[in-house]
């Protein structure tokens, strides 16, 4: 069963070690991450961002057991378990599967989580066009035709991160 947990970002490795001691290798921890590149003063800065912030998704077969939850309550790095996770198993699984589909070979989210539509405006989150707004004109197999101001361009789908503007 999947649960949503809030972690101290500085103590994630301690949490993993303690969880492994308590339950063995019978758990999965999913932390979707983005890798963002920003150009500042002609230099590229790469930053790793957790998509869920301080939250993570953790799977244990017996999370619905009260004794298991009480054992894990005081692990180092764990702030708390979110309540109500039992009723949202389908949504959590669907979110994880969707994220895994768009991960690149390094395990980072490589493209957009949002549904992209033609004639809508989006903003680049990475690459040389960082913070520029563009409009999608046409989709091709692996490319997108865009319009930035008066300039038409073609970009690869998985090369840039963008969000709705």
C-alpha positions as CSV (number, residue, x, y, z in Angstrom):
1,X,0.0,0.0,0.0
2,X,1.3,3.5,-0.9
3,X,1.4,6.3,1.6
4,X,2.4,9.9,1.3
5,X,5.1,11.0,3.8
6,X,6.7,14.3,4.6
7,X,10.5,14.1,5.0
8,X,13.3,16.4,6.1
9,X,15.2,17.0,2.9
10,X,18.6,16.9,4.6
11,X,17.9,13.6,6.3
12,X,16.5,11.5,3.4
13,X,19.4,9.1,3.5
14,X,19.0,8.6,7.2
15,X,15.3,7.8,6.7
16,X,16.2,5.2,4.0
17,X,18.7,3.5,6.3
18,X,16.3,3.4,9.3
19,X,13.4,2.2,7.2
20,X,15.6,-0.6,5.8
21,X,16.5,-1.6,9.4
22,X,12.9,-1.7,10.4
23,X,11.3,-3.4,7.4
24,X,14.1,-4.9,5.4
25,X,14.2,-4.4,1.6
26,X,10.4,-4.8,1.4
27,X,9.7,-1.1,0.6
28,X,9.8,1.3,-2.3
29,X,10.5,5.0,-2.0
30,X,9.5,7.3,-5.0
31,X,10.8,10.8,-5.2
32,X,10.2,12.3,-8.6
33,X,12.8,14.9,-9.5
34,X,13.3,17.6,-12.1
35,X,16.7,18.7,-13.4
36,X,16.6,22.4,-14.3
37,X,19.3,24.4,-16.1
38,X,19.4,28.1,-15.8
39,X,21.6,30.5,-17.7
40,X,22.9,33.3,-15.4
41,X,25.6,35.7,-16.6
42,X,26.7,33.3,-19.4
43,X,27.0,30.3,-17.1
44,X,24.9,27.2,-16.8
45,X,23.6,26.3,-13.4
46,X,22.1,22.9,-12.9
47,X,19.7,22.4,-10.0
48,X,17.8,19.2,-8.9
49,X,14.3,19.9,-7.7
50,X,12.0,17.5,-5.9
51,X,8.7,17.6,-7.8
52,X,6.7,17.0,-4.6
53,X,8.8,19.3,-2.4
54,X,9.2,17.7,1.1
55,X,6.8,14.9,0.3
56,X,7.6,11.4,-1.0
57,X,5.6,8.3,-1.9
58,X,6.5,5.1,0.1
59,X,5.2,1.6,-0.5
60,X,4.9,-1.1,2.1
61,X,2.6,-4.1,1.7
62,X,1.4,-3.8,5.3
63,X,1.0,0.0,5.7
64,X,-2.7,-0.4,6.6
65,X,-1.6,-2.3,9.8
66,X,-1.6,0.1,12.8
67,X,1.4,-1.6,14.5
68,X,3.5,-1.0,11.4
69,X,2.6,2.6,11.3
70,X,3.4,3.1,15.0
71,X,6.8,1.4,14.6
72,X,7.8,3.7,11.7
73,X,6.4,6.9,13.3
74,X,9.7,8.0,14.9
75,X,12.2,7.3,12.1
76,X,15.0,9.8,11.6
77,X,14.1,12.2,8.8
78,X,10.4,11.5,8.9
79,X,8.2,14.4,9.8
80,X,4.8,12.6,9.5
81,X,2.5,10.3,7.5
82,X,-0.3,12.0,5.6
83,X,-3.7,10.7,6.6
84,X,-6.2,9.4,4.1
85,X,-3.8,7.6,1.8
86,X,-5.8,4.3,1.9
87,X,-8.6,5.8,-0.1
88,X,-6.3,7.3,-2.8
89,X,-4.4,4.2,-3.9
90,X,-5.5,4.4,-7.5
91,X,-4.6,8.0,-7.9
92,X,-1.2,7.6,-6.3
93,X,-0.4,4.6,-8.5
94,X,-1.6,6.5,-11.6
95,X,0.6,9.5,-10.7
96,X,3.6,7.3,-10.2
97,X,3.1,5.5,-13.5
98,X,2.6,8.8,-15.3
99,X,5.9,10.2,-13.9
100,X,7.8,7.0,-14.7
101,X,6.6,7.2,-18.3
102,X,8.2,10.6,-18.8
103,X,11.5,10.0,-16.9
104,X,14.7,10.1,-18.9
105,X,17.5,7.5,-18.6
106,X,18.9,9.3,-15.5
107,X,15.6,9.1,-13.6
108,X,14.6,12.8,-14.0
109,X,11.3,14.0,-15.3
110,X,12.2,14.9,-18.8
111,X,9.1,16.4,-20.2
112,X,6.0,18.2,-19.1
113,X,3.4,16.7,-16.7
114,X,0.7,18.9,-18.0
115,X,-1.4,18.1,-21.1
116,X,0.0,20.3,-23.9
117,X,-2.5,21.8,-26.3
118,X,-2.1,23.6,-29.6
119,X,-2.6,27.4,-29.5
120,X,-1.9,27.7,-25.8
121,X,0.9,29.6,-24.2
122,X,3.7,28.0,-22.2
123,X,6.9,29.2,-20.4
124,X,10.3,27.5,-20.7
125,X,11.7,26.3,-17.4
126,X,15.1,25.1,-18.8
127,X,17.5,25.7,-21.6
128,X,18.7,28.8,-23.4
129,X,15.1,30.1,-23.7
130,X,14.6,30.0,-19.9
131,X,11.6,32.2,-18.7
132,X,10.6,32.9,-22.3
133,X,6.9,32.5,-23.3
134,X,5.9,30.6,-26.5
135,X,2.9,29.4,-28.3
136,X,2.6,25.8,-29.6
137,X,1.6,25.8,-33.3
138,X,1.9,22.1,-34.2
139,X,2.9,18.7,-32.8
140,X,5.1,16.2,-34.7
141,X,6.3,12.8,-33.6
142,X,9.3,14.0,-31.5
143,X,9.2,17.7,-32.1
144,X,7.0,20.7,-31.4
145,X,6.6,23.7,-33.7
146,X,6.5,26.9,-31.6
147,X,6.1,30.6,-32.0
148,X,8.1,33.0,-29.8
149,X,7.2,36.5,-30.7
150,X,7.5,36.6,-34.5
151,X,10.0,33.7,-34.7
152,X,8.9,30.2,-35.6
153,X,11.1,27.4,-34.2
154,X,11.1,23.7,-33.8
155,X,12.2,22.1,-30.5
156,X,12.5,18.5,-29.4
157,X,9.8,17.3,-27.0
158,X,12.1,15.8,-24.4
159,X,14.8,18.4,-24.5
160,X,13.1,21.3,-22.7
161,X,11.0,21.7,-19.6
162,X,8.0,24.0,-19.9
163,X,4.9,24.9,-17.9
164,X,1.7,26.6,-18.8
165,X,2.2,30.4,-18.8
